Structures are given as structure tokens and as C-alpha cells.
């Protein structure tokens, strides 16, 4: 009797919405495992968990799993399916060498909910909403003074899947939109009236700067002391992408010394004693970008379908490493 392929659901966000996909999963010709203990894996457990698995739904609680050594050791692995649009944390080169297909989930719903959060951060920091909420909860009703986003200039760094949706929302606020994008969709840019500029010009002219680029060797730390110095003292930095894009120490110094008006960040600082924590003009969320129910369901379903396609011998719609098909794919 042929053994059914085994898929492990290691992504905590997917485990949160697992019940909504149980019927679909049970209808597929595979064995699937999604357990609460996967939410807090220990490195010494990984080999026993991966034993015999053909597909993994990622990322796992240990962010960079599977390591190259796991891919080499567990010859049954055929597909690493990421329930997200980002994959900078995974050793894609190792997967390709091992003949493992890496899929991801840049679905519209996932991008839309991140764009929503971007605007939530922007409005929250501009109008000091969290500070006033906390003040009212303490019985205080003093009213501060915020700034409007309407009619201002929004600088978007990266007009990809998410950046384009952030730009669309800006039209409702009658904002001027500047963008940095090395491979722009010219039709979209023209339709939205976006002005393409260089990074330095964008930083100098924008009232709000929003980051929407992938983290890699070129973008890590792309907003540092020099870049922050170019921004207006009345400007705000919004980062709903990866925390590593911004030099946190330089950002703290700029805000504490009032060379920047504030920031909205979808990641807490790496240091618990960061001077950014507690500032009234800095808003944090704990990486909530895709944590809206519509996006969670959509990226999970996309990741499942990508894994299933590979296990059936088909080519999925979203492949991170298409070059793997030029080599020897691991068979089932």
C-alpha cells in the first residue's frame, strides 16, 4: 500500500485558524499533523518531528527552520510552503540544492490586511490615539494636538504587493504620493498619479515615509542615521515590514532629540530598555501585519494549495526558487 504524503503545519498563525480548514484538509489524499506543541518548538525536537514529513507549512516557532542540515538529513522533504509573502529568514539556496520546492503566499487578502495596519499605524501616531486612550483609561481627559494625514505627502519605499495597496488608500486622503521602486508597474503608477523619485528626495519631501521592501543584504539597515537626518523634523516613519530595515538606535536618537516627529512600528524594539518604549509619539504593534482573520485564512489556504500542487507533481502558482526545476527535484 502506498504511504500517503505527510504534511506538518508548523505555523502558529495557521494553527489559530486550523478548524476552518479541517474539512478541506481531511478531503485531501495526505496525512496532516497540526499540534499545539508546534507553537513552541525546541531545536532538539526538530529531527523527531520532521521524520517522514514531505511538506512543511512555515514559518515555524523557530523562525529559520528548517536549517540546511535538516533539509539534507530529512530526504523525505519535498516542499517548504510559507504561509506569508516574506521568506528572507529561510535558507532558500539550501532548499534549492536539496531539490526542495519553496512556495509562498503573496495573496491579495494578505497584502490588504498589512496595508490596513500600515494606515492604522499612520493614523494612530499622527493623532496620538494610543496615548489618549491610555490617558482616558487612567481618568485623564486632557486633549493633545495631533496632525492630519489629509493632503500631506506620503513616501512609499517599495511598490510591491503591499506598497501598491497602501498607495491606493492614500487617494482617499487626497495625498501626494512619492515612491521608490526599481521595477515599477508603469500603468499603476500613472493611474494613481504617483511620482517616482530617488530615496534621498523621497525622504526630504515626505510627511510620512512607509517601508514596504523585502529584507535582504541590500535593504537591511537601509534607514540609518544618514537617512533619518534627511527627513523633516515634522515627518513620521511607518514600518509595517521588517524591523531590521531600520537602525533602531539611530531612530531612537532622532526621535528623542526631536529630529523626527514620531514612528509607527509593527515590531517592538529588540532591546526591552530601548528609549523608544514609552514615548508618546511612537506606536508599536507586535508584528500584527497579517493577523486579521481574512488574511490568516487566505494565506493558509494558499500555502496548503501550494504544498498539495508540489506533492501531486504539479507546479504551484507561487514559487520562490523556480530554478529548482532546472535541477533534480526530490521525488515522492
N, C-alpha and C positions, 0 to 999 in steps of 0.2 A: 504494500500500500504506500502510495506517495505521501510524504510528510507535508503538511500544509505550511506555507511560509509563516514565520513568526515575526510580529511587529511589536516593538516596545514603545509605549507612549511615555516619554521621559519629561515632557514639557509641562511644568506646573500649571500654566495658563490653560493648556488643553485639558488637563485633568479637572480643572474647575468647571468645564462645560462638557465633560465626558458623557453625562447622562443624555444630553441632547443628540448625541451621535451613536449611542449604543445600538439602536436598531439597525442603522446603516452598517456599522462595523460587524454586527453579527450576521449580516446577509452576505458578507464577502467570504471568499474561499481562503481565509487565512486565520491563524491564531493570533489574537491580540492580547496584550497584557498592559494594564494601566493601574498601578497601585499607589496608594498614598505614600508609601515609603520611598517612592521615587522622588518625592519633593525635596528630600534632604539626603542625597546620596553621599556616601563616604568613598574616597578613592579606592580603598581596599575592597569595596564591594563590587566594583565595576566589572571585573572579569567574570564573576559568577552570574551577574545579571545579563551580560551581553552574550553569554554562552548559547549558541544556536540561533541567535537572532539574525534575521535577514534585513530588517528595516528598523530605523530609529526615528521617532518624531522628536525633534530638538527645538531649542536648546534645553539641556538638562540643568539640574540644580548646580552641578559643577560645570560652569559655563563653557569651558573649552573641550568638553568631551564630545566624541571620543578622541583621545590622543592618537598620534601616528602609530604608537606601539599597539594600541588596541585594534586599530584598523588592520595592522599586519598580522596580529595574533588571531583575530577572530575572522577566519576566512569565509564564514557564512554571510558576513555583512555585504549587502549589495547596494543599499540606498540609505543615505542620510537625508531625511526630509525635514527642512527647517520651517516651523510654523511662525514665520516672521519674514520681513523683507531684508533684514540685515544678516550678514554671515561673516563679518570680519574676524570673529573670535574663533572660527573653525579652521583647521589646517586643511584647506581645500587642496593644496598641492599633494599632500599625503594621500588624500582620498583618491585623487586622480591617478597617482602612481599605483595605488592598490586596485584600480578598476572599479571604484565605487562611485556611483552617481550621486551628486549633491543637488537636491531640489530646494526651492524656496517658495515663498507665498506673497508676492507683491500684488495682492488683490485690492480692488478698489475700496472695499469696506475697511480694510486695514489702514489704507492711506487716509481715508476720510476721517477716521476717528483720531488719528495723530494730528491731522490738520485742525480738527476741533480743539484738541488740547492746546495746540500752539496758540490759537486765539484766546483760549481760556487763560493761559499764562500771560498773554499780552494785556488783556483787559484787567486781569487781577492785579498786576504790578502797576499798570498805568493809573488805575482808580483806587489802589490801595485797599482792595476788597478784603483780603485775609486780615490785615491789620485792624480794620474797622469791625470785622466780625468778632475777632478776639476781644476787642475793647468793649463791645456791647455785651458779650458774654460775661465780662467782669463788672458790668454795671456802669460802664462809662459811655457817654454819648457825645463826646467832643468830635466835631467833624473836621477832618483834614481836607487838604486840597490836592486833587489828582490832576491828571492831564487827559485830554481827549485823544483818541486814535483817529477820529474822523478828520479827513482832509490832510493827514500827515503823509510822510514819505516812508514807505516800507521797503527795506532792502532784504532781498531773499538770496541767500547763498546756496545755490543748488536748486534747479528747476526740474527735479526728477518727479517720481510718482507722488511724493508728498508735497514738495515745493510748489508744484502746479496747482494743487488744491488749496494751498494757503493763498496763493495769488488770486484765485477765483473769488475767495471770500473777501479779499481786500476791496473788490469793486463795490460791495455793499456799503463800505465805509468811505467811498469816494477818495481812496488813497492813490497817490502816485506810487507806482511800483518800479523799483530798480532790481536788477538781478545779475548775478554772476553765474554763468553756465557755459562750460566749454563746448557742449554739444547741444545747443538749444533747438527746440521744436519751433521753427520759424513761424509756422502757421499759428500756433498757440500764442507766441509772443506778440504777433501782430493783432490777433483777435483781442487779447487782453490789454493792449496798449502798454506793454512792458518795455522799459528801456534797459538794454543790455550794456553793462559798464564793467570796468575793472574793479578788483576788490578794494583797492585804496579809495577810489572815487565813491564806491557804494558806502564805505564806512564813513567818509566825510559828509555825505549828503543825507544819510538816513536818520529818521527819528526813531525807528525800530529796526533792528537787524535780527533776522531769523535764520538759523542754521539748518540746512537740510541736505547734508552731504554724507556719504559713507565714510566710515573711519578706515583709514589706511595709512601707509607710511608717509604719504604726502599731506594728508589732512590732519593728522594728529598734531595738536597744539597750534593749529592754523590761526587761532585768535589768541595772540600773546600780548605782551606789553606794548610792542610797537603798534599793533593793530588797534588796541584799545585806546592808545594815545590819539589815533586819527579820528575816533568817534567824538561826536558832540557831547559836551557835559550834560546836555538835556536828553541824550539818547538812552535807549534801553536795549539790552541784549537778550534775545529769546533763544533758548536752546532746548528743543524737544527731540534732538538727535542724541549723540553720544557725548558723555561728559568729557571724554579725552580730547575733544575738538578744541577745548578752551583751556588755557593755562589758568588754573584755579587761583593760584597765588597772585598772579597779575590782575585777575578780575577782582579779587577781594581788595587789593590795594587801590585799584581805580575807583571802586565804589565807596570804600571807607574815606578816601581822600576827595570824594565828590567830583572826580573827573568823569564819572558816568552816573546817570540818574538812577539806574537800577537794573535788575535782571529777573527773568523768569526762567527757571531751570528744571527740566524734568529728570533730575538726578540730584540726590543730596551730595554734599562735598565728601571727598574721600576721608578727610580728617574730621572727627567729631568736634574738635575745638576750632574749626575754621571760623575766621572772623565774619564770614558771610552769614552764619547761622544767627538768627535773631534780629537781623537788620530789617527795618520796616519796609525798605524798598527792594527786598529780594524775596521772591516767592519760589518755593521748592515743591515738587511732587516726586514721589518715589518711583520714577520710571513707569508712569501710567499710560504712556503713549497709546498702546494697543489694548488697554484694559477697559474697553467698552464692549458690552455683550455682543453687539453686531460684528465688531471686528474680530473678537475672540472666536466666534463660531465660524466666520468666513475663512480665517487663516488656518484654523484646524482642519476644516473640510478640504481646503486646497492642499495642505500638507499630506493628508490621508490619500487624496486622489493622486498626488504626485508619486507617493510611495507605491500605491497599487499599480500605477502605469508601469513603473520600472519592474516590479515583480511579475507582471504579465508579459514582459518583453517589449512593451511599447515605450515610446519616447515622451516624457511628460512635457507640459507646456512651459514650465519654468525651470531651467537647468542652469546652475551656477557654473559648472565645468563641462561645457559641451565638448571640449577636447577629449574627454574621457572616451567618447565614442570612436575616436580615431585609434585607440589602443585596444586592449583586451578587457572587455567587461567581465566582471565576475558572473559566472552562471548560477542558475538556481538548481 
